[in-house]
Amino acid sequence: MGIQQKNLQSSQEDSHMATKKAKSAREVTHHLLRNRPATTTLKDIAEKTGLSESWVNSFHIRGDKCSASVDKVEILYHFLTGKTFV
């Protein structure tokens, strides 16, 4: 695991604690994406997850209003936290 990924996970764990009141996995994932380290670009996330850059960008901007399957949200959540949905 690279330094950037470790930093991302550490930062996302802090953000995750702040989102305990969130109602859905989609909301938590959207919050994590919006509060990721500035050094992690949406393009980087798309390349590393296999999700399309346009979908990642749309989810970043629109969150709950974005058409997103559970699979895509879980892939993104896993990348941002290193964890899977419970």
C-alpha positions in Angstrom: 0.0 0.0 0.0 1.4 3.4 -1.0 1.8 6.5 1.1 -1.0 8.2 -0.7 -3.4 5.3 -0.1 -2.5 5.2 3.6 -3.0 9.0 3.9 -6.3 8.6 2.1 -7.5 5.9 4.4 -6.4 7.8 7.5 -8.2 10.9 6.4 -11.3 9.0 5.3 -11.5 7.2 8.7 -11.7 10.7 10.3 -14.4 11.7 7.9 -16.2 8.4 8.4 -16.5 9.1 12.1 -18.1 12.4 11.3 -20.7 10.7 9.1 -22.1 8.3 11.7 -25.5 10.1 11.6 -25.7 9.7 7.8 -28.8 7.7 6.8 -27.4 5.6 3.9 -24.3 4.1 2.5 -24.7 6.4 -0.5 -24.7 9.5 1.7 -21.6 8.2 3.6 -19.8 7.5 0.4 -20.7 10.8 -1.1 -19.5 12.6 2.0 -16.2 10.6 1.9 -15.7 11.5 -1.7 -16.4 15.2 -1.2 -14.0 15.3 1.8 -11.1 13.2 0.3 -7.6 14.6 0.3 -7.0 17.3 -2.3 -4.2 15.2 -3.7 -6.6 12.5 -4.7 -8.2 13.5 -8.0 -11.5 12.2 -9.4 -9.5 11.0 -12.4 -7.2 9.0 -10.1 -10.1 7.5 -8.3 -11.7 6.5 -11.6 -8.5 4.9 -12.9 -7.9 3.0 -9.6 -11.4 1.7 -9.2 -12.3 1.0 -12.8 -15.3 3.3 -12.6 -15.8 5.8 -15.4 -14.5 9.3 -14.7 -17.8 10.7 -15.8 -19.7 8.6 -13.3 -17.3 9.5 -10.4 -17.6 13.2 -11.4 -21.4 12.9 -11.5 -21.6 11.2 -8.1 -19.2 13.8 -6.7 -21.4 16.6 -7.8 -24.9 15.1 -7.5 -24.6 12.5 -4.7 -28.1 11.2 -4.0 -29.4 12.6 -7.2 -26.9 10.6 -9.3 -28.0 7.3 -10.8 -25.8 4.8 -9.0 -26.0 1.1 -8.5 -25.1 -0.4 -5.1 -22.1 -2.1 -6.8 -20.6 1.2 -8.0 -21.2 2.9 -4.6 -19.6 -0.1 -2.8 -16.5 0.0 -5.1 -16.1 3.7 -4.4 -16.7 3.2 -0.6 -14.1 0.4 -0.5 -11.5 2.5 -2.3 -12.1 5.5 0.0 -12.1 3.5 3.3 -10.5 0.1 2.6 -13.6 -1.5 4.0 -16.6 -3.2 2.5 -20.3 -2.5 3.3 -21.4 -4.3 6.5 
